[in-house]
Amino acid sequence: MSADDAERIARAAFNGIREQFPALTFVEETDAPVEISIVVPVQAGLKFQVWLALQNADELHFSVEGRLWLRWFPCTDPARVAEFVDAVSGLLS
């Protein structure tokens, strides 16, 4: 799969998470040194910052306040993407 495929897969995963939590604000950081960087800032309903990313071409990253950092790869494996979405959704809920 190409880098475009990985980005499409990651964006679909991020958008799926965003749709589950419409009350939360998700901010894409276009100047971050990774393929995709999304911050979910501290806000009503969320006491800590969450960071979601696609980096190194095929890795989905999930970090909480810099204290917890997990990654799933390759993002081209549907089972890995489902695990990622489940982990992020579980924390946010």
C-alpha angles and dihedrals in degrees: 000000000000132000088256090057091051091049092049091050093048094048090050090052093047092047091049090054091046091052091054091056107038092161092063125083117232117194122197113215104212094183096055116119093242133079094257128004123183125179123199100198129209106280143140105314095020122073097186139041118257125199125200123186150165111217141155088034097282112027124108111208130198122185133175116205089324089285097095121037124175134170137195124200149223095024088199089074107089092208091057091049091050090051090050094049091046093051095047093043091048092053094045092049 
